[in-house]
């Protein structure tokens, strides 16, 4: 059941470690340029994923309700605090590549999206891992590129991906009855909005507390259950 999830996690770890070694030979000005390139890629991923949404009103309400919950519990502050504690043990090469920033960006890119839901469902229900193995290749390359410019925070995102996808695979039989194609598409669209906001943050065009919007990803489940 967990073979695909484990392979996906290992791919993130391996890609991150290779990226960290590559990082040591990259001058700071090139690293800053890579950060901007990653920001533009995040914006591209966000824009292309927006078209998957099927229920605009659900997406709007999910964002409003989700950020309200996120602001109340202040997820962004908690993640930054956790990142700062880890960063005291694993200092970044420069201020732009903070551990918390790398953790947030890589977690959103690799843990949010249709493949992160459908892949573990396939593993848990059917026992095949085609989607997660494909995702492993993609995540391995993504984590290598991210870690080369954003540091060790990308490595720690692998633990979040494992817990998230492992939980879906474990409870696949129950989630299959809840997660419909329109719901997955709306969740993917909301995740794309968050990745888009993250890209603007990396370009320093905005200062959106992206993690406070994360609860919005799960709100469509409630709408579709009641519907």
ABEGO torsion letter per residue (X at the ends): XAAAAAAAAAAAAAAAAAAAAAAAABBAAAAAAAAAAAAAAAAAAAAAAAAABABAAAAAAAAAAAAAAAAAAGAAAAAAAAAAAAAAABBBABAABBAAAAAAAAAAAAABEAAAAAAAAAAAAAGBAAAAAAAAAAAAAAAAAAAAAAEAAAAAAAAAAAAAAAAAAAAAAAAAAABBAAAAAAAAAAAAAAAAAAAAAAAGABBBBAAAAAAAAAAAAAAAAAX
